[in-house]
Amino acid sequence: MRYIIAKVQELFHAHPKVIPPPAKARFTSFGEHSLEFDVFTYVDASSFDDFQEVAEDLNLRVMDIVREAGTDFAVPERKLHIDRAREPDEDAARAAEEQVAQWREKNELPLPHPSQGQIGEISNTLEYPPEGAAGKE
């Protein structure tokens, strides 16, 4: 969870359409079958359509971060069925744990806030719209 929260906060500081303060990601509670975290940010958008495009991009990137950590989202289920569920990616989970351990060893864990140096290194470094988007040259 530390890896996911740190990477989501990094995403917010790196994304050119996010207004960083008061952008945040916080582990908020233990659900019945899940760990819950909230994300909040303002985006630089001149219309509701622009806002939705940026929000969608952020949501998809958060999904990528969760999967990079070797886990996935809890999906509520009301009936029992047998399915071949996607197995957790042990290599990705181990890599995420190693990244958090490295941050801790160097006193660079970006929680609860990344340092100004960390923010400076990642500020405005993401490509937006992302590669492969229609109309992108």
VODOKOL-659212 format. One record per atom (N, C-alpha, C): residue in one letter; z, x, y negated. Coordinates in steps of 0.001 Angstrom, whole numbers, plus 500000, padded with zeros to 6 digits. Layout:
<nodes>
a, Z, X, Y $
...
</nodes>
This chain:
<nodes>
m, 500000, 500825, 501187 $
m, 500000, 500000, 500000 $
m, 500000, 500874, 498742 $
r, 500728, 501997, 498791 $
r, 500738, 502894, 497621 $
r, 499333, 503392, 497307 $
y, 498602, 503752, 498352 $
y, 497226, 504232, 498165 $
y, 496371, 503149, 497509 $
i, 496464, 501939, 498023 $
i, 495648, 500838, 497499 $
i, 495976, 500574, 496032 $
i, 497261, 500479, 495704 $
i, 497649, 500207, 494316 $
i, 497180, 501327, 493400 $
a, 497374, 502571, 493815 $
a, 496951, 503707, 492990 $
a, 495445, 503698, 492774 $
k, 494684, 503418, 493827 $
k, 493223, 503417, 493708 $
k, 492724, 502238, 492865 $
v, 493382, 501088, 492943 $
v, 492987, 499946, 492105 $
v, 493275, 500272, 490642 $
q, 494424, 500889, 490359 $
q, 494704, 501288, 488980 $
q, 493680, 502310, 488499 $
e, 493303, 503235, 489382 $
e, 492268, 504212, 489042 $
e, 490955, 503501, 488728 $
l, 490614, 502511, 489542 $
l, 489406, 501716, 489308 $
l, 489421, 501120, 487908 $
f, 490543, 500540, 487515 $
f, 490629, 499900, 486200 $
f, 490413, 500905, 485076 $
h, 490939, 502111, 485217 $
h, 490771, 503115, 484159 $
h, 489368, 503725, 484181 $
a, 488724, 503711, 485343 $
a, 487398, 504311, 485457 $
a, 486280, 503358, 485044 $
h, 486528, 502067, 485141 $
h, 485469, 501072, 484908 $
h, 485207, 500909, 483409 $
p, 483948, 501055, 482984 $
p, 483645, 500985, 481555 $
p, 483817, 499599, 480937 $
k, 483924, 498553, 481731 $
k, 484073, 497205, 481189 $
k, 485514, 496693, 481234 $
v, 486445, 497529, 481706 $
v, 487852, 497138, 481769 $
v, 488580, 497689, 480550 $
i, 489383, 496848, 479937 $
i, 490237, 497280, 478831 $
i, 491560, 497699, 479474 $
p, 491797, 499028, 479606 $
p, 492914, 499497, 480443 $
p, 494290, 498911, 480109 $
p, 494830, 499101, 478917 $
p, 496114, 498431, 478711 $
p, 495856, 496940, 478508 $
p, 496401, 496058, 479202 $
p, 497511, 496135, 480148 $
p, 497082, 496055, 481607 $
a, 495919, 496607, 481966 $
a, 495443, 496537, 483353 $
a, 496510, 497050, 484308 $
k, 496701, 496309, 485412 $
k, 497721, 496736, 486366 $
k, 497454, 496142, 487736 $
a, 497991, 496822, 488729 $
a, 498009, 496345, 490112 $
a, 499436, 496553, 490582 $
r, 500031, 495524, 491156 $
r, 501435, 495596, 491547 $
r, 501661, 494949, 492904 $
f, 502421, 495630, 493754 $
f, 502877, 495075, 495031 $
f, 503979, 494081, 494674 $
t, 503764, 492804, 494975 $
t, 504670, 491778, 494473 $
t, 505579, 491156, 495511 $
s, 505125, 491051, 496760 $
s, 505983, 490367, 497726 $
s, 505475, 490552, 499151 $
f, 506333, 490109, 500068 $
f, 505988, 490073, 501470 $
f, 505645, 488627, 501814 $
g, 504405, 488384, 502227 $
g, 504011, 487054, 502660 $
g, 504427, 486844, 504103 $
e, 504220, 485645, 504601 $
e, 504589, 485356, 505983 $
e, 503853, 486280, 506954 $
h, 502592, 486553, 506660 $
h, 501783, 487415, 507521 $
h, 500997, 488438, 506706 $
s, 501537, 488816, 505561 $
s, 500771, 489707, 504698 $
s, 501681, 490443, 503726 $
l, 501124, 491489, 503127 $
l, 501719, 492152, 501972 $
l, 500897, 491689, 500780 $
e, 501554, 491241, 499730 $
e, 500826, 490652, 498609 $
e, 500909, 491553, 497382 $
f, 499770, 491675, 496713 $
f, 499769, 492388, 495451 $
f, 498914, 491626, 494454 $
d, 499297, 491748, 493181 $
d, 498598, 491083, 492092 $
d, 497836, 492119, 491287 $
v, 496692, 491707, 490780 $
v, 495934, 492545, 489861 $
v, 495716, 491753, 488577 $
f, 495713, 492474, 487461 $
f, 495509, 491831, 486172 $
f, 494802, 492809, 485255 $
t, 493815, 492309, 484545 $
t, 493146, 493130, 483537 $
t, 492340, 492245, 482600 $
y, 492062, 492766, 481443 $
y, 491102, 492157, 480531 $
y, 489789, 492915, 480680 $
v, 488686, 492210, 480502 $
v, 487388, 492882, 480566 $
v, 486643, 492677, 479261 $
d, 485793, 493641, 478967 $
d, 484952, 493590, 477777 $
d, 483700, 492801, 478127 $
a, 483692, 491530, 477762 $
a, 482555, 490660, 478090 $
a, 482310, 489729, 476913 $
s, 481045, 489515, 476595 $
s, 480709, 488667, 475453 $
s, 480419, 487222, 475848 $
s, 480350, 486944, 477149 $
s, 480109, 485575, 477603 $
s, 480830, 485371, 478933 $
f, 480967, 484127, 479335 $
f, 481602, 483829, 480607 $
f, 480788, 484400, 481759 $
d, 479464, 484350, 481660 $
d, 478614, 484950, 482701 $
d, 478877, 486448, 482835 $
d, 478956, 487136, 481683 $
d, 479254, 488571, 481715 $
d, 480625, 488813, 482354 $
f, 481606, 487985, 481989 $
f, 482937, 488110, 482568 $
f, 482876, 487964, 484086 $
q, 482157, 486941, 484563 $
q, 482069, 486716, 486011 $
q, 481410, 487890, 486729 $
e, 480389, 488485, 486102 $
e, 479725, 489639, 486713 $
e, 480690, 490808, 486862 $
v, 481454, 491076, 485806 $
v, 482407, 492186, 485858 $
v, 483523, 491869, 486850 $
a, 484034, 490637, 486836 $
a, 485098, 490240, 487762 $
a, 484622, 490380, 489211 $
e, 483407, 489957, 489470 $
e, 482855, 490090, 490818 $
e, 482767, 491565, 491215 $
d, 482280, 492395, 490312 $
d, 482179, 493826, 490596 $
d, 483561, 494406, 490899 $
l, 484551, 494048, 490107 $
l, 485910, 494544, 490338 $
l, 486451, 494055, 491678 $
n, 486258, 492777, 491982 $
n, 486746, 492229, 493252 $
n, 486109, 492935, 494447 $
l, 484813, 493175, 494377 $
l, 484126, 493863, 495473 $
l, 484622, 495300, 495620 $
r, 484870, 495948, 494493 $
r, 485380, 497316, 494546 $
r, 486808, 497348, 495101 $
v, 487613, 496340, 494772 $
v, 488960, 496258, 495347 $
v, 488855, 496077, 496862 $
m, 487930, 495246, 497309 $
m, 487722, 495078, 498754 $
m, 487369, 496417, 499400 $
d, 486508, 497192, 498735 $
d, 486136, 498507, 499268 $
d, 487358, 499421, 499366 $
i, 488221, 499399, 498354 $
i, 489425, 500234, 498356 $
i, 490333, 499858, 499521 $
v, 490517, 498555, 499732 $
v, 491370, 498094, 500829 $
v, 490810, 498591, 502159 $
r, 489516, 498515, 502325 $
r, 488903, 498976, 503580 $
r, 488947, 500492, 503706 $
e, 488808, 501219, 502569 $
e, 488931, 502682, 502595 $
e, 490313, 503100, 503080 $
a, 491297, 502255, 502834 $
a, 492667, 502552, 503261 $
a, 492873, 502248, 504743 $
g, 491827, 501781, 505406 $
g, 491906, 501519, 506838 $
g, 492508, 500182, 507189 $
t, 492498, 499256, 506256 $
t, 493066, 497938, 506509 $
t, 492110, 496865, 506017 $
d, 492562, 495630, 506003 $
d, 491707, 494529, 505578 $
d, 492581, 493417, 505025 $
f, 491978, 492350, 504586 $
f, 492699, 491233, 504005 $
f, 493162, 490269, 505086 $
a, 494337, 489688, 504871 $
a, 494830, 488656, 505779 $
a, 494051, 487376, 505500 $
v, 493647, 486709, 506548 $
v, 492915, 485455, 506418 $
v, 493747, 484362, 507072 $
p, 494107, 483305, 506329 $
p, 494920, 482249, 506939 $
p, 494168, 481577, 508086 $
e, 494892, 481276, 509135 $
e, 494288, 480657, 510310 $
e, 495204, 479543, 510783 $
r, 494622, 478401, 511113 $
r, 495423, 477267, 511541 $
r, 495200, 476884, 513000 $
k, 494188, 477427, 513626 $
k, 493962, 477108, 515034 $
k, 493822, 478411, 515804 $
l, 494150, 478356, 517059 $
l, 494097, 479536, 517901 $
l, 492698, 479666, 518498 $
h, 492137, 480818, 518333 $
h, 490879, 481112, 518995 $
h, 490876, 482596, 519338 $
i, 490144, 482948, 520341 $
i, 490059, 484342, 520752 $
i, 488791, 484912, 520153 $
d, 488962, 486031, 519449 $
d, 487860, 486638, 518730 $
d, 488040, 488150, 518798 $
r, 486968, 488847, 518717 $
r, 487058, 490299, 518640 $
r, 487246, 490674, 517177 $
a, 488489, 490819, 516794 $
a, 488813, 491156, 515406 $
a, 488444, 492608, 515126 $
r, 488153, 492872, 513904 $
r, 487853, 494234, 513487 $
r, 489126, 495062, 513627 $
e, 489041, 496122, 514386 $
e, 490188, 496994, 514602 $
e, 490439, 497817, 513339 $
p, 491700, 498084, 513032 $
p, 491992, 498942, 511884 $
p, 491338, 500312, 512072 $
d, 490860, 500882, 511007 $
d, 490229, 502198, 511030 $
d, 491324, 503254, 510912 $
e, 491706, 503824, 512042 $
e, 492811, 504782, 512063 $
e, 492494, 506039, 511260 $
d, 491245, 506492, 511275 $
d, 490876, 507683, 510506 $
d, 491004, 507424, 509010 $
a, 490552, 506252, 508554 $
a, 490656, 505914, 507133 $
a, 492117, 505761, 506726 $
a, 492920, 505125, 507574 $
a, 494340, 504957, 507266 $
a, 495027, 506318, 507177 $
r, 494702, 507226, 508092 $
r, 495287, 508571, 508080 $
r, 494859, 509314, 506809 $
a, 493594, 509187, 506413 $
a, 493108, 509850, 505197 $
a, 493828, 509307, 503963 $
a, 494061, 507991, 503926 $
a, 494783, 507387, 502800 $
a, 496221, 507905, 502749 $
e, 496863, 507994, 503901 $
e, 498238, 508515, 503962 $
e, 498283, 509972, 503511 $
e, 497292, 510758, 503915 $
e, 497233, 512163, 503511 $
e, 497037, 512293, 502003 $
q, 496211, 511400, 501416 $
q, 496002, 511436, 499969 $
q, 497302, 511159, 499231 $
v, 498047, 510155, 499677 $
v, 499326, 509836, 499044 $
v, 500291, 511013, 499200 $
a, 500317, 511645, 500374 $
a, 501184, 512800, 500601 $
a, 500824, 513947, 499655 $
q, 499533, 514180, 499445 $
q, 499092, 515234, 498515 $
q, 499526, 514915, 497090 $
w, 499352, 513658, 496677 $
w, 499810, 513267, 495331 $
w, 501299, 513548, 495181 $
r, 502060, 513187, 496210 $
r, 503517, 513387, 496140 $
r, 503870, 514874, 496078 $
e, 503215, 515702, 496910 $
e, 503492, 517138, 496924 $
e, 503244, 517763, 495561 $
k, 502230, 517289, 494866 $
k, 501855, 517845, 493561 $
k, 502518, 517105, 492399 $
n, 503411, 516148, 492703 $
n, 504023, 515303, 491668 $
n, 502968, 514621, 490817 $
e, 501931, 514105, 491489 $
e, 500825, 513441, 490803 $
e, 500615, 512014, 491296 $
l, 501621, 511423, 491956 $
l, 501488, 510045, 492414 $
l, 501282, 509157, 491187 $
p, 500156, 508453, 491102 $
p, 499840, 507690, 489886 $
p, 500548, 506336, 489809 $
l, 501769, 506274, 490304 $
l, 502546, 505042, 490273 $
l, 503879, 505306, 489601 $
p, 504393, 504483, 488730 $
p, 503828, 503188, 488379 $
p, 502671, 503287, 487392 $
h, 502467, 504468, 486781 $
h, 501348, 504634, 485842 $
h, 500714, 505999, 486061 $
p, 499395, 506087, 485998 $
p, 498760, 507406, 486050 $
p, 499073, 508167, 484765 $
s, 499078, 509500, 484859 $
s, 499306, 510316, 483663 $
s, 498085, 510231, 482753 $
q, 498268, 510625, 481509 $
q, 497138, 510635, 480574 $
q, 496050, 511584, 481058 $
g, 496443, 512689, 481705 $
g, 495459, 513618, 482258 $
g, 494634, 512973, 483360 $
q, 495300, 512218, 484253 $
q, 494575, 511521, 485319 $
q, 493624, 510491, 484714 $
i, 494092, 509774, 483712 $
i, 493236, 508770, 483064 $
i, 492038, 509452, 482403 $
g, 492291, 510581, 481730 $
g, 491197, 511308, 481082 $
g, 490134, 511777, 482062 $
e, 490573, 512183, 483258 $
e, 489629, 512665, 484268 $
e, 488719, 511556, 484798 $
i, 489209, 510332, 484849 $
i, 488431, 509257, 485470 $
i, 487853, 508258, 484471 $
s, 488265, 508355, 483208 $
s, 487841, 507377, 482208 $
s, 486320, 507279, 482127 $
n, 485827, 506054, 482295 $
n, 484395, 505746, 482150 $
n, 483508, 506522, 483120 $
t, 483963, 506774, 484348 $
t, 483175, 507548, 485302 $
t, 482418, 506694, 486316 $
l, 482687, 505399, 486349 $
l, 481965, 504545, 487300 $
l, 480632, 504095, 486724 $
e, 479688, 503931, 487591 $
e, 478376, 503429, 487218 $
e, 478440, 501908, 487155 $
y, 478013, 501326, 486022 $
y, 477991, 499872, 485911 $
y, 476771, 499472, 485102 $
p, 475986, 498529, 485581 $
p, 476064, 497872, 486868 $
p, 475896, 498889, 487996 $
p, 476420, 498579, 489196 $
p, 476387, 499542, 490285 $
p, 474978, 499805, 490799 $
e, 474831, 500934, 491461 $
e, 473548, 501329, 492039 $
e, 473021, 500206, 492934 $
g, 471744, 499933, 492814 $
g, 471104, 498909, 493626 $
g, 471070, 497541, 492971 $
a, 471705, 497401, 491804 $
a, 471709, 496103, 491106 $
a, 470306, 495802, 490578 $
a, 469937, 494550, 490630 $
a, 468614, 494135, 490123 $
a, 468500, 494489, 488638 $
g, 467353, 494999, 488241 $
g, 467106, 495325, 486858 $
g, 467652, 496679, 486453 $
k, 468343, 497361, 487346 $
k, 468876, 498689, 487026 $
k, 467757, 499699, 487175 $
e, 467620, 500533, 486198 $
e, 466548, 501533, 486245 $
e, 467040, 502827, 486786 $
</nodes>
